Amino acid sequence: MADFFEHQVDEPNWQTQPFAPEQSPRPLFSPLSPEASPDVDIRPATSETTVRLDFDSLQPFERVERHFQKFGITFKNAIALQPSNPAFQPMPGKMVLMGSPKSGWLEAVFDRPVSWVSSSITGSRRTVMAAFDANNRPIAQAQTAGPNLAGSSSKLLPNLELSLLGEGIQRITLQTFDGQLTVSEFSFSSL
């Protein structure tokens, strides 16, 4: 399949998608934009808007579906929580998403197609992020080489960024086969 490509993360600092927009360490906000909020990252060097979701606005154990619909995204099979298990340690004070009630899986559906998606994940097993178009055809895939739990013998660091680039991404899935995963950061844009 010519349009389908795959990346595998083998080193802790290796980015899975070298074509992703340059990431700034902190979101940039534009006071001139009427829609600017802590959930939106306006990059002044370009005209594109990158949406960076703020999970800290969620309540622990809250089912997350349409909370970010105003930004054009709906989640399936997701709850918000602050992990008590130190192996799934997020960045300090951060709320994460976790697959529930079905463990190890969650999905994000976009109202309009996007071209770039990035997510920071921690998984108890190999995690796969896959993108699909409106006809459910695979567009892109990124995966970790194995688990990346904090305090484990894994070479992969927790909260590892997986990024996908492709035309017409309508939905993505994150799946850890027969395991658990958390999502600590989630961003997307139309380039």
N, C-alpha and C positions, 0 to 999 in steps of 0.2 A: 504494500500500500504506500504510494509515493508521498502522500500528505501526512502520514503517521510517522512520528519520530519518537525516540525514547532516549532518556538520559538516566544514568545511574550514579548515585552519589557514593564515592569510594573514600574520600578524604573529608575530614571535618570542616575545612574551610572552602571546599570546592563548591561553587554555585552551580546548580543544576541547569540554569538557563542563562548562558552568557549574553543573550540578546535582550534581557529584561531591562526596563528603564533603570537608570542609576538611582540607587536608594540613598536618601539622606538619613542621617541618624535620628532626626526628630522631624515630625510633620511640620510643614510650612503652611501657615494660614494666611489668607488674603482678606483683610478687613473690607476691601472694596467689593467683594463678592457677596451678594445677598444670601447665597446658599452656603457660605463658609461656616464650618463648624468643626469641632474636634474630630469629626468623622471623615472630613474631606481634606485631602492633601493637594493643594494647588501648587504646581511646580512653575515658578516664575520664568524659567529658561525656555519653556515651551507653552503651547496653548492647550495642551492636554490636561485633563483632570484625572487624578488617581484617587480612587476612593479607598480609604484605609479605615476599616471598621474598628470601633471602640467597644470592646467587649466589657470594659469596666463599668459601663452604664447598665449592665444586666444584673439581675439578682441571682444569688446562688440557687441552683437547682431549678432555675426557670427554663421552661421549654422554649427553645428559640426557633421561630419559624418566620414570621413577618415583621420582626423588630426592625429590620433594615430595609424594608420595602421601599421607603422613600428614596433610597439610593439605587433601587432597581435590582435587589437581590432577595431571594427567599431561601431559607435553609430547610432541610428535611432531616429528621432523625438526629436532632442536636439539642443538648441542654448546656446551660452555663454553670460553671462551678469553679471554685478555687481548690485545686488539688491538695488533699491532705497527705497523699503518698509522695514522699520526697523524690521518688524516681521520676515523677512527672512534674518536677518543679518548673513552674513558669518563671518569667521575669518577676522580680519582687512586686507583690501587690496586684498581680494581674489576674483577671478572670480569663478563663479559657472555655472553648467549646469542646464537648466530648460527645461521641456517638451514643445515643440512647433513644429508645429502649433497646435497639439492636446495637450491641457493642462492636467497636472497631470499624464503624462505617458512618459517614455522613455525606450529604450532598448539598451543593449550592446551585440554584437555578437563577439565571439572569433574565430580567425582563427584555433587555436588548442584548444582542451579541456583543461580546467584549473580545479583546485581542491579547490581553496579558492578565494572568492571575498569579498571585504569590501567596504562600501560606507557610507559617512557621509551625512545625509539627514535632511532637515527641511520641514515639510509638514503641510498644513492647515487642514488636516484630517488624519486619520489612513493611514499609508504608508506600502505597502507590497513589499518586494523584493523576487522574485521567480527565481529559477534556473532550467534550462531545459537541457536535453542531446541532441545529434544530431538528435534523432527521436522525439523530442518535448515532451518527457516524463518528468514530474516534478521530480526533484532531491531533492531540499531543498527549504525552505521558512522561512523568518524572517519578523516580522512586529512590528510596534509600537502599543501601546495600544490606541493611539489617536493622536491629533495634538501636535506639539512641536514647536509652534511659539514663538519667543522672545517676552517678555512683556505680554504674555497671562497668564491665570490662570492654564495652564497645568503643571503637575508635571514633564513632560519630557522636557529636555533641547534642545535647537536648535542644529543643526549639530550633531545629534545623530548617532552613528555608528551602522550600521546593517552589519552583516557578515554571509556568508554562507560557508559551507564546504561540499563537495561531490565529488565523482568521475565522471569525464567526463562532467563537466559543459561546455556547448557550447554557451549558451546565458543566459542573465538575464534580467528581466524586473523590473522596479521600477514604482509603481502605487499608486497614492493617489486618491481614488474614489471620484469623483465630487469635486475636489479641486486642489490646486497647490503644487508643490514640487520643491525643489532645491537640487542639489548634490554638496557639497563643497569639498569632497575628494573621490577618487576612486582608489583602489588598487586590484591587483590580482596576483596569483602565482599558479604554479604546484608544489605541495608538494612532 
